[in-house]
Amino acid sequence: MNKPSTARRVTIAVLIALGAAACSDATESSSTAPATLAPPSFGETVELPPLPGLDDARVAAGEALYQQHCASCHEADLSGEPGWQIPNDDGTLKPQPHDSTGHTWHHDDQLLLETIRDGSVNPISVMPTFGEILSDEEILNILEFFKSQWGEFERGIQWQVTWQKEQARG
């Protein structure tokens, strides 16, 4: 049997740690102290900055922009097109949900911004470009709206992915 890769072991450790944090006392705020994770194979500690809070003004602006530019495909409630996981007859994918039931929260902020701005690089996606319609700041407001609709677990995973990608970019 093959041993899991280091990245897989770290991911599993992070998921376990985040799951445990989600089950902790509700009076403890994840935004007040950094998470501490110990990857099992390294024995070192990785400290994540606290989960950023959400800006109500940006959430409201993002919701208005989402309703104006995105809801016609991804639904007003972010639920995506019904059957979004089943490819169309031509092999393309239907618009996915941007709530906790989809996979938007699996991706870092930069990738999400680029996908909305530049369209999808995935040949089976029909995501159009919005870079000539929306500024990066407006797109980030839409992402803030998405985050306001996710559960704490999804927000925690998405923040970790974003933070790790930012660290890798230097």
C-alpha positions as CSV (number, residue, x, y, z in Angstrom):
1,M,0.0,0.0,0.0
2,N,1.4,3.4,-0.9
3,K,2.1,5.9,1.8
4,P,0.1,9.2,1.6
5,S,2.0,12.1,0.3
6,T,3.3,14.7,2.7
7,A,0.9,17.3,1.2
8,R,-2.0,14.8,1.8
9,R,-0.9,14.2,5.4
10,V,-0.7,17.9,6.1
11,T,-4.1,18.5,4.5
12,I,-5.6,15.7,6.6
13,A,-4.1,17.2,9.7
14,V,-5.4,20.6,8.9
15,L,-8.9,19.3,8.2
16,I,-8.9,17.4,11.5
17,A,-7.7,20.5,13.4
18,L,-10.3,22.7,11.7
19,G,-13.0,20.2,12.4
20,A,-12.0,20.1,16.0
21,A,-12.0,23.9,16.2
22,A,-15.5,24.0,14.7
23,C,-16.7,21.7,17.5
24,S,-15.0,23.8,20.3
25,D,-16.9,26.0,22.7
26,A,-19.0,28.5,20.8
27,T,-17.9,31.3,23.1
28,E,-14.3,31.1,21.8
29,S,-13.8,33.2,18.7
30,S,-11.6,31.9,15.9
31,S,-10.8,35.5,14.9
32,T,-9.1,36.4,18.2
33,A,-6.2,33.9,18.3
34,P,-4.2,32.2,15.6
35,A,-4.8,28.6,14.9
36,T,-1.9,26.3,15.7
37,L,-1.5,23.2,13.6
38,A,1.1,20.5,14.0
39,P,1.6,18.5,10.8
40,P,2.1,14.8,11.8
41,S,5.1,14.1,9.6
42,F,7.1,17.2,10.4
43,G,6.6,17.7,14.1
44,E,6.8,21.5,13.5
45,T,4.1,24.0,14.3
46,V,2.5,26.2,11.7
47,E,0.7,29.2,13.0
48,L,-2.1,30.7,10.8
49,P,-3.2,34.3,11.4
50,P,-6.7,34.6,12.8
51,L,-9.6,34.2,10.4
52,P,-10.4,37.7,9.1
53,G,-13.7,39.2,10.0
54,L,-16.2,40.2,7.4
55,D,-16.8,43.9,6.4
56,D,-20.6,44.5,6.4
57,A,-20.3,47.3,3.8
58,R,-18.3,45.1,1.5
59,V,-20.7,42.2,2.0
60,A,-23.6,44.5,1.0
61,A,-21.8,45.9,-2.0
62,G,-20.8,42.4,-3.0
63,E,-24.4,41.1,-2.7
64,A,-25.7,44.0,-4.9
65,L,-23.0,43.3,-7.6
66,Y,-23.6,39.5,-7.4
67,Q,-27.4,40.0,-7.9
68,Q,-26.7,42.3,-10.9
69,H,-24.0,40.3,-12.6
70,C,-23.9,36.7,-11.3
71,A,-27.4,35.6,-10.1
72,S,-28.8,35.0,-13.6
73,C,-26.4,32.0,-13.9
74,H,-25.6,31.1,-10.3
75,E,-29.1,31.8,-8.8
76,A,-30.0,34.6,-6.5
77,D,-29.5,32.4,-3.4
78,L,-26.0,31.2,-4.7
79,S,-27.4,27.7,-5.1
80,G,-26.1,27.2,-8.7
81,E,-28.0,25.6,-11.5
82,P,-29.8,22.4,-10.5
83,G,-27.8,19.4,-11.5
84,W,-24.6,21.4,-11.6
85,Q,-22.5,18.4,-11.0
86,I,-23.8,16.6,-14.1
87,P,-22.1,17.8,-17.4
88,N,-24.2,19.2,-20.2
89,D,-24.6,17.2,-23.4
90,D,-21.6,19.1,-24.9
91,G,-19.4,18.2,-21.8
92,T,-19.5,21.7,-20.3
93,L,-20.4,22.3,-16.7
94,K,-23.4,24.1,-15.5
95,P,-23.0,27.1,-13.2
96,Q,-22.0,25.8,-9.7
97,P,-23.2,27.1,-6.4
98,H,-21.2,29.6,-4.5
99,D,-22.7,28.7,-1.1
100,S,-21.3,26.0,1.2
101,T,-22.7,23.2,-1.0
102,G,-20.3,24.1,-3.9
103,H,-16.6,24.1,-4.1
104,T,-15.8,27.8,-4.4
105,W,-14.6,27.8,-0.8
106,H,-11.9,25.3,-1.8
107,H,-10.0,28.0,-3.8
108,D,-7.9,30.9,-2.7
109,D,-9.0,34.5,-3.1
110,Q,-6.5,35.2,-5.9
111,L,-7.7,32.3,-8.1
112,L,-11.3,33.2,-7.5
113,L,-10.6,36.9,-8.4
114,E,-8.8,35.8,-11.6
115,T,-11.6,33.4,-12.5
116,I,-14.3,36.0,-12.2
117,R,-12.1,38.7,-13.9
118,D,-10.6,36.6,-16.7
119,G,-13.1,33.8,-17.1
120,S,-12.3,30.1,-16.5
121,V,-9.2,28.5,-17.8
122,N,-11.0,25.2,-17.6
123,P,-12.1,24.2,-21.1
124,I,-15.3,22.6,-19.8
125,S,-16.4,25.8,-18.0
126,V,-18.4,28.5,-19.7
127,M,-17.6,31.2,-17.1
128,P,-17.3,34.5,-19.0
129,T,-14.9,37.3,-18.2
130,F,-16.0,40.2,-16.1
131,G,-12.7,42.2,-16.1
132,E,-14.1,44.9,-18.4
133,I,-17.3,45.2,-16.3
134,L,-16.0,44.8,-12.7
135,S,-12.9,46.2,-11.0
136,D,-10.8,43.9,-8.8
137,E,-12.2,45.7,-5.8
138,E,-15.7,45.0,-6.9
139,I,-14.9,41.3,-7.5
140,L,-13.3,41.2,-4.0
141,N,-16.6,42.6,-2.6
142,I,-18.5,39.7,-4.4
143,L,-16.0,37.3,-2.7
144,E,-16.8,38.9,0.6
145,F,-20.5,38.3,0.0
146,F,-19.7,34.6,-0.8
147,K,-17.8,34.3,2.5
148,S,-20.7,35.7,4.4
149,Q,-22.8,32.9,3.2
150,W,-20.4,30.1,4.1
151,G,-20.3,28.2,7.3
152,E,-17.4,28.7,9.7
153,F,-15.8,25.4,8.5
154,E,-15.8,26.5,4.9
155,R,-14.5,30.0,5.7
156,G,-11.7,28.4,7.8
157,I,-10.6,26.1,5.0
158,Q,-10.8,28.9,2.4
159,W,-8.8,31.3,4.6
160,Q,-6.2,28.6,5.1
161,V,-5.9,27.9,1.4
162,T,-5.7,31.7,0.7
163,W,-3.0,32.2,3.4
164,Q,-0.9,29.2,2.2
165,K,-1.0,30.5,-1.4
166,E,0.0,34.0,-0.3
167,Q,2.9,32.5,1.6
168,A,4.0,30.5,-1.4
169,R,3.8,33.5,-3.7
170,G,6.0,35.4,-1.2
